[in-house]
Structures are given as structure tokens and as C-alpha cells.
Amino acid sequence: MSEEIINKVARSPLQTIDLEEFYAEGERVSLDIKDQLFQGMVLREKDFREFIKTNDWSRFEGKHVAIQCSVDAIVPTWAYMLLSVALRPFAKTILFGSLEELETQLFKSALDTINWSKYENAKVVIKGCSKVKVPIATYVDVTSRLQPIASSIMFGEPCSTVPIFKRLKK
């Protein structure tokens, strides 16, 4: 007689958060204004306004855009504001910073939509493996949001976890 195999992981009270589920679809691109600088050092208003006016901004349609200047240069704040205005009709997301900062912000925006109260006193596993690159900052963010409410936080897979936090019993 064979005994029934019981999946203890499936029966456990663990709640899993798979950050891959919060990945914002769409292409990520960096708009680096270093090529718009005069002698690679300073941005000239007249030339930059001409660039804004003549550039085909539709190529950013539906994309997540990180605006930056990758060289140490004198770039006035209004230049980035002009870029934002030009991109707004086309881009899905506009952020000042690197592609990594953009990715972090996209995940943060998605995490802001979660009703975290469902993890009250829960044993939570933050899934570690995914098909998309999840920024470390996102793992820190999730941990910070969960710590005040979850009874425990683990990292990895439900069958093999690393303990991160456990609330002391009172």
C-alpha cells in the first residue's frame, strides 16, 4: 500500500510575494543629453531649444525614459524640464536618473498599489528567483514595508528560505 504524498509547502501558511509580478512592461531607454552640450561642457539654451523643437519625440512612444547627463557638465534644471515636456505626450514614464533608478521607481510605483494589510501577522516569503532583474532597492523597500506588520519575513523559495526577520513574541 502506498501512502499519499503530501505537499507540505502548499499547505503551509506562508504567503509568497513574487516581485516579478510587479514588473512594468515596456521598453526602458536612457535619454542622455551629453551630445547636446557645447564643447562637451555646457548647455546653450538656443541650441537646446532647437534640439527640443526638431527632435522626433514620437520614437519614445510607450517607453519608460530615464533622462540624464552622463558627463560632468553645467546643465541648468530647466533643460530637464523641457525634456519632460517634450516627452510627456509619448513616454509611459519619465524619470531623471539612471536606468537602474528608473527600474527602482517603476517597482516602487507598483508596490504603492498593494494593500499591505493582507500581510498582517503573516509569514511572508519574498521570492528570490525571477526572469526579470529586480533591483536590490526593491527588496529593501518590500522588507521595510513588511517588517512592521508581518510576523516573519523570509527570502528565497518556500521550500528553501533564508530568515530575514521574525517578530519577537510578547
C-alpha positions as semicolon CSV with decimal commas, in nm:
position;residue;x (nm);y (nm);z (nm)
1;M;0,000;0,000;0,000
2;S;0,143;0,340;-0,095
3;E;0,096;0,641;0,121
4;E;-0,038;0,964;-0,017
5;I;0,233;1,222;-0,077
6;I;0,154;1,547;0,100
7;N;0,291;1,878;-0,029
8;K;0,374;2,049;0,298
9;V;0,487;2,368;0,121
10;A;0,147;2,409;-0,046
11;R;-0,029;2,351;0,287
12;S;0,189;2,591;0,485
13;P;0,058;2,930;0,595
14;L;0,339;3,105;0,406
15;Q;0,242;3,390;0,178
16;T;0,475;3,443;-0,116
17;I;0,549;3,776;-0,279
18;D;0,682;3,730;-0,630
19;L;0,827;4,068;-0,728
20;E;0,834;3,960;-1,092
21;E;0,457;4,009;-1,090
22;F;0,513;4,382;-1,037
23;Y;0,741;4,429;-1,337
24;A;0,615;4,716;-1,555
25;E;0,601;4,606;-1,917
26;G;0,758;4,829;-2,179
27;E;1,098;4,921;-2,313
28;R;1,338;5,115;-2,091
29;V;1,557;5,377;-2,259
30;S;1,807;5,633;-2,144
31;L;1,800;5,984;-2,290
32;D;2,150;6,117;-2,230
33;I;2,189;6,484;-2,318
34;K;2,569;6,478;-2,328
35;D;2,560;6,509;-2,709
36;Q;2,369;6,837;-2,678
37;L;2,648;7,009;-2,487
38;F;2,867;7,277;-2,640
39;Q;3,226;7,150;-2,635
40;G;3,104;6,868;-2,411
41;M;3,082;7,100;-2,112
42;V;2,791;7,341;-2,116
43;L;2,438;7,351;-2,248
44;R;2,346;7,653;-2,460
45;E;1,980;7,750;-2,443
46;K;1,929;7,846;-2,808
47;D;2,084;7,523;-2,939
48;F;1,899;7,311;-2,686
49;R;1,562;7,468;-2,767
50;E;1,630;7,394;-3,135
51;F;1,703;7,032;-3,043
52;I;1,377;7,015;-2,849
53;K;1,185;7,167;-3,140
54;T;1,330;6,949;-3,418
55;N;1,372;6,612;-3,244
56;D;1,126;6,331;-3,326
57;W;0,987;6,262;-2,980
58;S;0,742;6,001;-3,110
59;R;1,027;5,747;-3,104
60;F;0,971;5,738;-2,726
61;E;0,607;5,627;-2,768
62;G;0,509;5,392;-2,484
63;K;0,861;5,372;-2,341
64;H;0,993;5,425;-1,991
65;V;1,253;5,703;-2,020
66;A;1,541;5,786;-1,787
67;I;1,676;6,137;-1,853
68;Q;2,038;6,201;-1,759
69;C;2,364;6,367;-1,845
70;S;2,644;6,113;-1,814
71;V;2,926;6,368;-1,817
72;D;3,021;6,626;-1,558
73;A;2,877;6,939;-1,717
74;I;2,686;7,257;-1,649
75;V;2,324;7,172;-1,721
76;P;2,052;7,405;-1,593
77;T;1,747;7,250;-1,431
78;W;1,512;7,393;-1,693
79;A;1,678;7,174;-1,960
80;Y;1,549;6,859;-1,792
81;M;1,210;7,023;-1,750
82;L;1,197;7,099;-2,124
83;L;1,280;6,736;-2,199
84;S;0,999;6,624;-1,972
85;V;0,751;6,848;-2,153
86;A;0,864;6,717;-2,492
87;L;0,846;6,354;-2,381
88;R;0,514;6,368;-2,192
89;P;0,284;6,311;-2,492
90;F;0,473;5,994;-2,583
91;A;0,660;5,832;-2,293
92;K;0,486;5,599;-2,048
93;T;0,723;5,706;-1,767
94;I;0,976;5,989;-1,737
95;L;1,237;6,000;-1,464
96;F;1,555;6,195;-1,402
97;G;1,828;5,945;-1,331
98;S;1,984;5,621;-1,448
99;L;1,813;5,317;-1,592
100;E;1,857;5,145;-1,255
101;E;1,685;5,434;-1,078
102;L;1,408;5,415;-1,337
103;E;1,361;5,043;-1,271
104;T;1,353;5,102;-0,896
105;Q;1,088;5,372;-0,938
106;L;0,875;5,150;-1,163
107;F;0,875;4,878;-0,897
108;K;0,807;5,134;-0,621
109;S;0,504;5,264;-0,810
110;A;0,371;4,910;-0,843
111;L;0,435;4,834;-0,474
112;D;0,245;5,150;-0,379
113;T;-0,072;4,985;-0,516
114;I;-0,056;4,684;-0,279
115;N;-0,290;4,658;0,016
116;W;-0,019;4,563;0,266
117;S;-0,270;4,487;0,542
118;K;-0,323;4,141;0,390
119;Y;0,023;4,054;0,528
120;E;-0,074;4,146;0,886
121;N;0,080;3,883;1,117
122;A;0,166;3,668;0,815
123;K;0,471;3,457;0,747
124;V;0,595;3,604;0,419
125;V;0,846;3,471;0,169
126;I;0,988;3,725;-0,075
127;K;1,066;3,513;-0,378
128;G;1,428;3,531;-0,483
129;C;1,435;3,390;-0,836
130;S;1,274;3,567;-1,128
131;K;1,302;3,603;-1,503
132;V;1,344;3,980;-1,472
133;K;1,613;4,169;-1,283
134;V;1,463;4,310;-0,967
135;P;1,667;4,596;-0,816
136;I;1,811;4,533;-0,470
137;A;1,642;4,858;-0,365
138;T;1,306;4,689;-0,432
139;Y;1,387;4,402;-0,194
140;V;1,484;4,659;0,070
141;D;1,160;4,850;0,006
142;V;0,941;4,540;0,041
143;T;1,121;4,434;0,359
144;S;1,076;4,781;0,507
145;R;0,704;4,777;0,427
146;L;0,652;4,428;0,569
147;Q;0,855;4,449;0,889
148;P;0,601;4,649;1,093
149;I;0,315;4,413;1,003
150;A;0,440;4,061;0,917
151;S;0,521;3,806;1,184
152;S;0,819;3,684;0,981
153;I;0,995;3,760;0,655
154;M;1,199;3,512;0,459
155;F;1,386;3,530;0,130
156;G;1,408;3,261;-0,137
157;E;1,161;2,989;-0,229
158;P;0,901;2,838;0,008
159;C;1,096;2,509;0,011
160;S;1,430;2,677;0,087
161;T;1,430;3,013;0,262
162;V;1,672;3,243;0,437
163;P;1,523;3,401;0,751
164;I;1,530;3,782;0,737
165;F;1,306;3,894;1,022
166;K;1,095;3,739;1,297
167;R;0,885;3,942;1,535
168;L;0,951;3,857;1,897
169;K;0,658;3,710;2,086
170;K;0,529;3,929;2,365
